[in-house]
Amino acid sequence: MARITVEDCLSQIGNENRFSLIHLGVARVKQHRKGQPFLVKAKNKEIVTTLREIAAGKVTFDNIQTMGQPPEVAAEKGSELEPQVGETN
């Protein structure tokens, strides 16, 4: 099995900040510990499997908040991020 590297993960998320990568990984591990299944098959510890998910592009900063939520809730959160017509700041 190929080795996963931090550089693979950083290039996938489009950010050279390792601190951001750690936050993304921790958020995903917490989701897994609450019962969310992994998105890739691996016989590794949860943090390594999480890094494999990130390197595969299945976990990003854009989708981490909506992963594992019912579709209705995920749609509501997605619409909160989009500006509404006629809305002013």
Sequence and secondary structure as in RCSB ss.txt:
>XXXX:A:sequence
MARITVEDCLSQIGNENRFSLIHLGVARVKQHRKGQPFLVKAKNKEIVTTLREIAAGKVTFDNIQTMGQPPEVAA
EKGSELEPQVGETN
>XXXX:A:secstr
     HHHHHHHHT   HHHHHHHHHHHHHHHHTT   SS  SS HHHHHHHHHHTTSS TTTTTTTTS HHHHH
HHHHHHS  TT   
